[in-house]
Amino acid sequence: MKPGKLPPDLLSDLIARLPRDDPRVLVGPRVGEDAAVLEFGERLLVAKTDPITFATDLIGWYAVNVNANDIAVMGAQPRWFMGALLLPESAEEEIAASIFDQIADACRGLGVAAVGGHTEVTIGLDRPILVGCMLGEVARDGLVTSSGARPGDVLIVTGGIAVEGTALLAREAAEELSARGIAPEEMERARGLLFDPGISVVRAARAAVEAGGVTALHDPTEGGIATGLREMAEASAVGLEASAEAIPVLPLTRRVCEALDLDPLGLIASGALLIAARAEAQERVLSALRGAGIQAAAIGRVTPKSEGVNLTAGGVRRPLPVFARDEIARFFEERE
């Protein structure tokens, strides 16, 4: 198999093998959902695990933030973090200390407690791997899922797509980008996208939910915004139509993608939040996001499932591109 996410059909088949006979599991494993939701007294417990595999630096900071994002898009507050850190035999003690410091800094920034995990030196690795797990909580009436979008809803995206992918490429493929005309100052700005506008969507999710009228949230990651749209459509059993011209792509992201012959629609997209909201709530949600200092744009609408998932560009409507794996995974594989 190729690096990256498993094909959706295969993943669905594998998930179908898992036991799900506990009535306290309100949202279990399924393609398109960001986290699990468990019955837990007066409030609901939300749980997520996600590894950091593409990055080689700042993996502690990444792990906390990407797992917190998947809690936040369920309408929940990230609360407790655990991590399983696997170090290669070549790692020095300073590497472990640096990763722990990154975890601590990221947790402090989000008001999250680091409550445990596991650390070991593992045979056969060529770089550290960190698998994060985040737990959060939400009131029953505050729960949001990826499966609530309905025909007639508007689609909104925050920030710019592929922010994480752009920053990763600037950090992991600097030589290739420099050789293809990306100037040092552009490289530095691209690396900085990790923090400004950043890859966290916790504030954006909270602002959108508090505005009211949100029917679904999704955190597009591997496979980019195109895969995120397809995942929301599958989870909600609907069709979607997006406008290529309306999808926000930072000029620097376009520069980096053009230099490496990558499509930003399929590039890992942490930092963007995909929102479905009732049509009458569109301006209220956009206003709330912009009032919180978060850029946002309406990019399309939810349609009946029979219409499929489509992208309109230059007035021409076509099926949304399918990315069997993330563009960054394709780049790293072809580079080797």
C-alpha positions, 0 to 999 in steps of 0.5 A: 500500500502507498503511504498515507490514509487507507482507501475509504472503502478498505477503511470502511470494511475494516471498521465494520469488523470492530465490535460496537455493542456498548450503548454508551458509545454515541459516536463510534468509528466511521469514515468522516467523523473526527472523534468518538463520543461516549456517554459519561454522566451529565456531560459527554466524553470526546476522544481522539488519537492521531499520529505525527508521521510527516513532520520530523521537527516540532512533533510534540507541538503538532501532536497536541494541536492536531488532536485538539482540533479533532476534539474542537470540531465536535463542539467540545473543549480539549482537556487531557492529552496523552502521547506514545513517543517512539524514539529511534536508537540513534536519538540523544536524550536532548531529542526526548527533552525537546519533544516533551518541552513542545508538548508542554508548551502546546498544552499550556497554550490550549489550557490542556493537561498532559496526563500520561502516555508512554515513551520508549526507544524502538528498533527499526525507526529512522526518526521519532514517531509520536502518537497523541490521544486527546480527551475532551468534554461537551454538554449534550446540547453542544455536540456537533458532528461531521454527519449533520450537514443537510441539503440547502446548508452553506459550506464555509472554510476558515483560514487558507487551505493547506497551511500545514502542508505549506509549512511542512514542505518549507521545513522538510523540502527546503533544498528542493524549494530553493532550487525551484525559485522559492526565495529565502524570505518566502521559505521563512514565511512559509515555515511561519505559517505553522504559527501564523495563521497557525494550524489550530482550529480550536478558536474557530470551532468555538466561534462558529458554534457559539454563533448558532446555526452550525450543522456540521464541522470537519477538520480536513487533514490528510488528503486536503480540503478535497478529501475533507469535503468528501468525508463530510459528504460521506458522513452526512450522506449528502452531495456537495458543490464547491467553487474553486474560485471561492476556496481560499488558497494563500498566495504563498501556498500556490507558489510552493505547490507550483514549484513542486507540481502539487495540487493545494486541494489535496495537500494536508490542510490542518489550519482550515475548518470546514463548516456546514451551516443553515443558509440563514445563519451564513452571515452570522457565522461569517461575522462571528469568525471575522470578529474573532480575527479569523478569515472565513469564506463561503465556498459552496453548498450542500446538495442531495446525495444524488448530485454527487460531490462537485467542484465548479471552476470557470463556470464548469461543473465537474466531480471534485478531484479524488486524492488517493493519498495526500500530495505531501505523501506523493512528493516524499515518495517520489523524492526517494 
